[in-house]
Amino acid sequence: MLDPESYALWFSRVTCNGLTDILSSKRKNMSMIQEFKEFAMKGSLIDMAVGIIIGAAVGKMVSTLVENILMPIIGVFMGGVNFSDLSITVGDAAIGYGAFIQSMIDFLIVAFVIFIILRAITSMKKKFEEEKTEEPAVVAEDVKLLEEIRDLLKQGR
């Protein structure tokens, strides 16, 4: 039976690196710095970090757009209503539902932008796959000759 420290070490390695990494001899000879470098340089991790940074920037831009441009325009059409001031007072507490409305509009715009980006990426992938499948495979002359010989041998000639 494993003592608690050994079990904790085993469990963290299984959940973080996967069982195959524990069993591989390559991992046993790597220092912690080498392991971290290998982990940090994986393409998917870097892609995820770039996506998070760009997502944060887009989110901030959309929040500014909604707060400073869209909501004042919507407020003018609704009779000069300032959405950030909309609230209901219940006892001593003020429930600010105007900020919630602004957050919902932020969310809808960010979701729409992400949808458009994913749609463009998907269409580009489809076009790339279609171009890839449209190119006929060029068979070398010696391969054609070998295929003909094989077919003749199968026929018994």
N, C-alpha and C positions, 0 to 999 in steps of 0.2 A: 504494500500500500504506500502511496506517495504521501510525504509530509506536506503540510499546507504551502510552504514556500516552493517546493518542487512542482506541486500541482498548479500554483499560480503562474509560474514560469512556463510550464507546459501549455496551460490554457491560453496565455497571452500569445505564445508563438503560434498556436493552432489558429486562433482567431485573426491574428495580424498577418501572418505569412502563409498560412495554409499548411496542411499536413505534409504535402509533397516537399515543401521547403525544409521542414524539419528533418525529413528522411534523406534529403540529398546530402551527399558528402561535400559538395561545393560549399554549402553554408557553414559547415563545421570548421572550415579552414579560413573563413572570412572574418576580418575584424569588424567591430561595430561600425566604424567609420565607412568601411567598404560597403557594408550592408546598407547603411543609410544613403550612401552615394548611389548605389544601384536602385534603391527605392525611389529616391528623389528624381532620378533621371529617366524614369519610365515615361513614355510618351503620353499616356493617359493622364498621369498626374499633372504634367505640365499643361496639357490641354485644359484640364479642369481648372487649374489656377488661372489661366488666361480667361476662361469663360466667366469665372467668378468676378475677376477684376472688371471685365467689360460689362458684365451684368450690373455691377454696383454703379458704374459710371452711367449706364443707360437709365437705371432706376433713379439716380439723382437728377438727371436731365429731365426725365418725365415728371418727377415731383415738382421741379421748378416750373415746368411748362404748365402743369395743372394749377398749381398754387398761384402763380403770378400772371398767367394769361387766360387760361380757359375759365377758371372759376369766377374771376371778375366779369368776364363777358357773359357767362351764364347768369351771374347775379344781376347784371343790368337788365337782361331780358326777363328776369323774375321780379322786377320792381325794385332794384337796388339792394338786394339781399346780399349780405356778406356771409358766406358759408362758414367761415371760421368762427363767427360769433353765434351761430345757431346752437341753441341748447335748451334743455328743459330743466327746470328747477324742481327738485323733489326734496322737500324739507330744506336741509342746509346744503345738499349736494346738487351740483350742476352737471347734467349729463350732456356733453357736447357732441351731439349727433352730426353737426356740420363737418367736424374733422373726420368723422367716419365716412361721410359722403365723399369728401376729398380723397380719402384713402381708397375707396372703392373705384373712383374714376382713375386714380393712379394705377391700381391693379389692372383694370380693364385695358388701359393703354399699353402697359408693359406686356400683358398677355398677348395683345394683338400684335405688337412689334415682334415678340418672340415667335408667334405663329407665322408671320410673314417671312422672317429669317429662316425658320425651319422649312417652310414651303419652298423657298428659293433653293435651299441646300438639297432638298429631296428632288426637285426638278433637275438640278445640275447632275446629281448622281444618276438619275434615270437616263439623261442624255449621254452621260459618260458610258453607262452600261450598254446602251443601244449602239453607240459607236464601236464599242469593244466587240459586240456580238456580230455586227454587220461585216467586219473585215473577215473575208474567207481565209481559212488557213492555207498557206502556200506549202505544197508538198514538194519536196526535192525530187529530182529525176531518179536518183538511186533508190529512194523510198518507193516511188511508183513502180519501178522495175521489180523490187523485192516483193511488193504486194501482188504484182502480176504472177510472179513465180510461185508465190504461196498459193494463190487461187488455182493455178494450173496443177500444182501438186495435190490440192484438195480434190480436184476433179479426176485425178488418177491418170493424167497424161504423161 
